[in-house]
Amino acid sequence: MKNYTPPALAGHRMPNRFDGAAMLMVMGLLIALVEVGRSTIATPIAQIQNTPIHLDPAWLPYYALRSTARMFAALFFSLVFTFTYATLAAKSRRAGQVLIPILDILQSVPILGFLTFTTVFFLHLFPGQVMGAELASVFVIFTSQAWNMAFSFYQSLTTLPADLQEASRSFRLSPWQRFWKLDVPFAMPGLVWNTMLSMSGGWFFVVASEAVTVGNTQFTLPGIGSYVAVALAKEDLHAIIYAIIAMLVVILLYDQLIFRPLVAWSGKFRFETTAAVSGPEPWMLKLLRRTALFRAIGEVIGGAFGRVFRLRLSLRQPGQVDETSEPSRIVDGIWYLLIAAIAVYAAWQIVAYVSGTLHWRDLGTALLMGIYTAIRVAVLMAIASLVWVPIGVWLGLRPKATRIAQPVAQFLAAFPANLLFPPFVLFIVMFHLNADIWLTPLMLIGTQWYLLFNVIAGAAAFPGDMKEAVANFNIHGLLWWRKVMIPGILPYYITGAITASGGAWNASIVAEVASWGTHTLTAHGLGAYIAQATSNGDTPRVVLGVVVMSCFVILFNRILWRPLYAYAVRRTTLG
């Protein structure tokens, strides 16, 4: 892993007026956070329920601030989840055998499924306070962010090159030091891109997270999502356009202030043995490095983190097998029996819960609806792969193009499918088209970006020395794709495909039922089945739909994606 030398700062110190601007930025951010926190903690939920959502665009800055605060709160919990869950799954063989299938299921469980089971819990946790509704909203956003970040980090940990692992053992790094000095830096390029995608995923489900209806439980939190929900209900096209502009402004702001500097910073962790050509620094990164206030804050925070990361903590994940020891068959047998017993008990509980109100024909209906949705997912995955893999490779190999495409891709990935309901619904109604076919493209919005972002990350992390070797041997055309690029990005592509498949199933909840004013179109599929059951407060059918959807996702992963992932790991770690 090459060393990174930041640009020389001598003689390039920003004038003092930038220190004043930095102070204003910090104070403004703190005031905004205090205002959001005060309105979140101290406000009774009855006041929120009785306060209408104003479609006047003058309210949009406040709504955008509330939505963005929820996004970053969920992103913080997603990072904590990623660093703990994915690490345990990668470092412990026995834990990984359970945690990865659970992650497959979690990323396939629809957002509305989480709403059904968690909304009442959070509201009872803070009775009468808006904090319960805020936590429910943040949790929904968390479920749209965490899974692909965890998959990305797990993929990086399981594809660490053997020479880097040997180097960490030679330097006698403790598990804690290895995690922060090897595991996290190696995963950083892909993790940053998936973090951007997670932010976009939160925007994609912003309506479902802020305007919640589960049976008799309803609440609408101030935010862009609830603004869009009201605009859709009132058929206000002007308000929808204002919401799109507000989303674009917010995405451009955090792209320039946060993610563009992060992408440039993460470039120093690329795994290669030759010096890479670095592009120009983003203006925000220059400001952070050359402004006295930001530099002082960075030194304090960096020094504190550095002292923590250098601690020789001998942490070890439960069940982790030493590299020099053989797995214990007796312990494995006990472990498998325990997992089987838990699975049987959980299955018995589910059957006992749904059998009181449902019959076998309900299971048949759910399976049939699942087949309809599975066909849509398979077709859209093939289309997304054919379109976005070449584009992602082209962008990832060209830093200048990546910098231009980065905010555009974030905005398109964040674009909620609900905002496309007006043209789709009007077009289908006007020409009397089949909703089963013409609502399907809405699912593509929730599928393609997982592939694109991961392929860009894989191509951007492609080692520079390999590029030089390929150029020297004059490898190009179809041979270049088969022998160089596809093997190089395969782990990233499969990670994106796994999360894209789950994202497509999740997006079916939004895409298979589209409303615009008095017009509601419904396609045949499991997403529409779950959406209807959630709207009716029919929890047994929600449970049945979620279980069937999870079974379909696990079947896809076991038959196709997991064997391909194992193949990619063998190629990466062994040679």
Secondary structure as GFF3:
##gff-version 3
##sequence-region A 1 575
A	DSSP	alpha_helix	16	41	.	.	.	ID=ss1
A	DSSP	alpha_helix	45	50	.	.	.	ID=ss2
A	DSSP	three_ten_helix	57	59	.	.	.	ID=ss3
A	DSSP	alpha_helix	60	81	.	.	.	ID=ss4
A	DSSP	pi_helix	82	86	.	.	.	ID=ss5
A	DSSP	alpha_helix	87	91	.	.	.	ID=ss6
A	DSSP	alpha_helix	93	108	.	.	.	ID=ss7
A	DSSP	alpha_helix	111	125	.	.	.	ID=ss8
A	DSSP	alpha_helix	130	158	.	.	.	ID=ss9
A	DSSP	alpha_helix	162	170	.	.	.	ID=ss10
A	DSSP	alpha_helix	175	178	.	.	.	ID=ss11
A	DSSP	pi_helix	179	183	.	.	.	ID=ss12
A	DSSP	alpha_helix	184	204	.	.	.	ID=ss13
A	DSSP	alpha_helix	206	210	.	.	.	ID=ss14
A	DSSP	beta_strand	211	214	.	.	.	ID=ss15
A	DSSP	beta_strand	217	220	.	.	.	ID=ss16
A	DSSP	alpha_helix	224	234	.	.	.	ID=ss17
A	DSSP	alpha_helix	237	254	.	.	.	ID=ss18
A	DSSP	pi_helix	255	259	.	.	.	ID=ss19
A	DSSP	alpha_helix	260	266	.	.	.	ID=ss20
A	DSSP	three_ten_helix	267	269	.	.	.	ID=ss21
A	DSSP	alpha_helix	283	290	.	.	.	ID=ss22
A	DSSP	alpha_helix	292	309	.	.	.	ID=ss23
A	DSSP	alpha_helix	329	354	.	.	.	ID=ss24
A	DSSP	alpha_helix	360	396	.	.	.	ID=ss25
A	DSSP	alpha_helix	399	414	.	.	.	ID=ss26
A	DSSP	three_ten_helix	417	420	.	.	.	ID=ss27
A	DSSP	alpha_helix	421	431	.	.	.	ID=ss28
A	DSSP	alpha_helix	435	438	.	.	.	ID=ss29
A	DSSP	alpha_helix	441	444	.	.	.	ID=ss30
A	DSSP	alpha_helix	448	460	.	.	.	ID=ss31
A	DSSP	alpha_helix	464	472	.	.	.	ID=ss32
A	DSSP	alpha_helix	477	480	.	.	.	ID=ss33
A	DSSP	pi_helix	481	485	.	.	.	ID=ss34
A	DSSP	alpha_helix	486	511	.	.	.	ID=ss35
A	DSSP	beta_strand	513	516	.	.	.	ID=ss36
A	DSSP	beta_strand	519	522	.	.	.	ID=ss37
A	DSSP	alpha_helix	526	535	.	.	.	ID=ss38
A	DSSP	alpha_helix	539	556	.	.	.	ID=ss39
A	DSSP	pi_helix	557	561	.	.	.	ID=ss40
A	DSSP	alpha_helix	562	574	.	.	.	ID=ss41
###
